[in-house]
Amino acid sequence: MKNLKLIDKIIYLVNGLLAFVLLLSYVLPFVPPKSFALLSVLSLGVPFLIVINMLFLLYWLIKLKKQMLISLLVLVIGYLSFGSLYKFSSSNNDVHDSQLDVMNFNVRLFNLYNWISEKGIETNIVDFLKDKSPDVLSIQEYHPHENIDLSFFKYKYEKLSGRKTKYGQAIFSQYPIVNSGSVEFPETSNNAIFVDIVKASDTIRIYNIHLQSLKIDTKVELNQEDSERLLKRVEKTFEMQQEQTELFLTHKAQCPYKMVICGDFNNTAFSYVYKEIKGELEDAFKEAGNGFGRTYEFKFFPVRIDYIFYNSELELTSFKTFDNKLSDHYPIMARFKLHE
């Protein structure tokens, strides 16, 4: 510190503070929100903390200063604990006779209220789905829009709520659905639904989870009173997410089949709910994804809150995040090779 200029001393102090906050955030997946909801809010900022510490590391590296060690150490600990925020993977896109393509997409009611000013978003979504032709499609914020025709899927299961505007979750499949149902979450329209599909002699369960939304509008400027109210709402939301996760896990534990879990968790991969739902399953993005894996349109830094998990009886051959602006979420798709 003695040999540093004043500006570098200030930068190093800020670096140390943010490195400590990032280190603190590594315990978040092990802290139930109900026991410390305020701390859980920090999970939303972990991607930002990682990026900013990488910038600090680069700054000190360019200057050839030993101060780079503080961010380097914290980033290495994070990498060993969670893996990389940015993925370099090679996917095998070979087509097999026994394969299953599963897509997850929060369609935001097919732009029912014109959040995107471009016309024809709903039909563009249908064209996109026809082009990619997933075998199974898991949709959050589904709405039976009058311009939406998904009849090219042979089977579907949907769970809708609302009086004037119907909305909810849906699963579409090209393979027979032999069982279906819903895991109800209290005091919300969010829930988890499931279908058991049969391909050849194999039965696979597909879950579609939509955890409680934070409902944060990043375009709105907040004063102190609004910020405090927002913080309380976020704390409450994380507590609800924990309760919803516990209900889902009770149902999941009774499943006798191979499974794929799709969903919009409204939380990052550094959160308690991510760790609990994933359990011993594999995260398709971490196994075969590329880049930051951003699934939500957030202007400040890349955020991944939509996931596809699977168990080891299924062999993942590819994973892709589609960079199209048809919703505030980006669709993701995993391809599996089945061993029958």
Secondary structure, 3 states (H helix, E strand, C coil): CCCCCHHHHHHHHHHHHHHHHHHHHCCHHHCCCCCCHHHHHHHHHHHHHHHHHHHHHHHHHHCCCCCHHHHHHHHHHHHHHHCCCCECCCCCCCCCCCEEEEEEEECHHHHCCCCCCCCCHHHHHHHHHHHHCCCEEEEEEECCCCCCCCCCCCEEEEEEECCCCCEEEEEEECCCEEEEEEEECCCCCCEEEEEEEEECCEEEEEEEEECCCCCCCCCCCCCHHHHHHHHHHHHHHHHHHHHHHHHHHHHHCCCCCEEEEEEECCCCCCCHHHHHHHCCCEEHHHHHCCECCCCECCCCCCECCEEEEECCCCEEEEEEECCCCCCCECCEEEEEECCC
